[in-house]
Amino acid sequence: MNRLAKATSPYLLQHADNPVDWWPWCDEAFAEARRRDVPVLVSVGYAACHWCHVMAHESFEDETVGELVNAGFVAIKVDREERPDVDAVYMTATQAMTGQGGWPMTVFATPDGTPFFCGTYFPKPNFVRLLESVGTAWREQREAVLRQGAAVVEAIGGAQAVGGPTAPLTADLLDAAATRLATEYDETNGGFGGAPKFPPHMNLLFLLRHHRRTGSARSLEIVRHTAEAMARGGLHDQLAGGFARYSVDAHWTVPHFEKMLYDNALLLRVYTQLWRLTGDPLARRVARDTARFLADELHRPGDGFASALDADTEGVEGLTYAWTPAQLVEVLGEDDGRWAADLFDVTGAGTFEHGTSVLRLARDVDDADPAVRDRWRGVVGRLLAARDTRPQPARDDKVVAAWNGLAITALVEFLQVAALRVAPDDEDANLMDGVAIVADGALRDAAEHLAAVHLVDGRLRRASRDRTVGEPAGVLEDHGCVAEAFCALHQLTGEGRWLELAGGLLDVALARFAAPDGGFYDTADDAERLIARPADPTDNATPSGRSAIVAALTAYAALTGETRYREAAEAALSTVAPIVGRHARFTGYAAAAGEALLSGPYEIAVVTDDPAGDPLVAAAHRHAPPGAVVVAGRPDQPGVPLLAGRPRVDGLPTAYVCRGFVCQRPVTSVDDLVAQLG
């Protein structure tokens, strides 16, 4: 029976025609397992996952495997992006049992959902043997199976517990986190750790803010080196922009080709802020091209941002992206083909599979002679046109609330910096203007979609597709990331309704997700009961729910002057502080939020009739300390608390700077404003 045909998840739809009799995650599936007295097979993955596809082709599309699963189990298919709560609980169990985790995740559980055997990818012969062994154990060693499940649940409860030690997140702890990152830094290749190597976007955001507060040259150098290494490597799409999920090697050469919305949103913020602080031309170009990738490739008009581009094309990883020297010559001709092969490090031996290479930028172009830059741009355009005729990776069109929030915030920051840094006579001014126009339209479109489709009866839903919202409730990261995005959009537009919507989401979070120790659970108090209530304080591929809600609470408090939201942010950060200094790589967004709180954050209001062109507004954005909020507009503009009761001085545009709810004198000159911002 096909129970997945009406799913909003593209991942579930990929499995709708399998011979496995899949159920979606639902109470009825577990009731069926109890009725039949059989174990549950929970298979968790996502649409852009390469090894999920491999296991599907090898096992779930196989009639023999389907017969084995259907005879001995109730099979449940879960999209981890649509149900991060389910994924979190069973990932904790998998890590507790195996010491590692990943997707596809394969869990065998009792009919009440208690996991007793966990793993990830299994080749077909191993999976068949596993199905037979688990079935035998369930029938003949039931007591041992139940004991194993009880032990796993106990381990999950300990890993997901709240109520641990708390401490203020101080400057000393943030300095210790920056020092720890410096000791773990890969001096040769940039980033942290070895292969596989993931883009450390949240750590880089923290280090940029740490540099801004302390002047640390070391923190800035780590960001600059890593940003350049990633941008020059195969991790970055040298033709169309955007970044892949991770590099399979330690030097960013060969990517795992899926492109995730959240990675690109967070990396856009890194390159944008690096551009803002330094004027670096590489950061400028990569920020522009990443913004264009989000707006052109992942945004759907009238909808939000899609979740991902697939790792595979027609079942082959990298088919769209890899090149040989001969293919370059075929597209570009002999001279340009050889020149491009040298520029992009495409060799006869290849850097990827079957003698092909992933394009990486082996020579500097951003500071090169104008003739070189012109030639490079022409080559890129011709190669991209040729690549567009190849089969293309599938797109996961599911709209995830949290990830759309990250994209909106990133694009708002990009627009603000582009308005400062792009002069009319810049060689890419027309291109930058075009990107800004489509980025502005895309982020507003996505925000309207979240407000109209994902907000249902005052509560946020996790995912939608084709403007149809799914049933799964929003988790804490959704509330935090979307509220932060609405705060950013309020600053961009001066419209009060975005601030009001942000406040509503934060009030739900405080009422439904708060934990007794000042922290937060990842699920609401009225959400579906799982075998454990997840409460992960660490940042992983995306900001933790706790870090995201702190960032939103901090911005909202600064924009409204309501201290209880700041107090809630400080209390939540105190539950993370004990691990920030020791495990900085897994608390990057929390540390970045901590830098914002430590700096004030600054509240900057500019009273002006020209928010887009006033030099005071430009100076505020250029010199704003970490986490500062900036609002510009006419005095007493409705719905904009920072402009309330703030008149012009001597009839001139006027800037008001406050920090931690303590205000300095109003100023009318750029020099005075810059002096106040330190």
Buried (B, 14 or more C-beta within 10 A) or exposed (E): EEBBEEBBBBBBBBBBEBBBBBBBBEEEBBEBBEEEEBBBBBBBBBBBBBBBBBBBEBBBBBEEBBEBBBEBBBBBBBBBBBBBBBBBBBBBBBBBBEEEBBBBBBBBBBBEBBBBBBBBBBEBEEBBEBBEEBBEBBEEEEEEBBEBBEEBBEBBEEBBEBEEEBBEBBEEBBBBBBBBBBEBBBEEBBBBEEEBBBBBBBBBBBBBBBBBBBEBEBBBBBBBBBBBBBBBBBBBBBBBBBBBBBBBBBBBBBBBBBBBBBBBBBBBBBBBBBBBBBEBBBBBBBBBBBBBBBBBBBBBEEBBBBBBBBBBBEEEBBBBBBBBBEBBBEBBEEEBBBBBBEBBBBEEEBBBEEBBBBBBBEEEBBEEEEEBBEBBBEBBEBBBEBBEEEEBBBBBBBBBBBBBBBBBBBBBBBBBBBBBBBEEEEEBEEBBEBBBEBBBEBBBBBBEBBBEBBBEEEBBBBBBBEEEBBEBBBBBBBBBBBBBBBBBBBBBBBBBBBBEBBBBBBBBBBEBBBBEBBBBBBBBEEBBEBBBBBBBBBBBBBBBBBBBBBBBBBBBBBBBBBEEBBEBBBBBBBBBBBBBBEBBBBBBBBBBBBBBBBBBBBBBBBBBEEBEEBBBBBBBBBBBBBBBBBBBBBBEBEBBBBBEEBEBBEEEBBBBBBBBEEEBEBBBBBEBBBEBBE
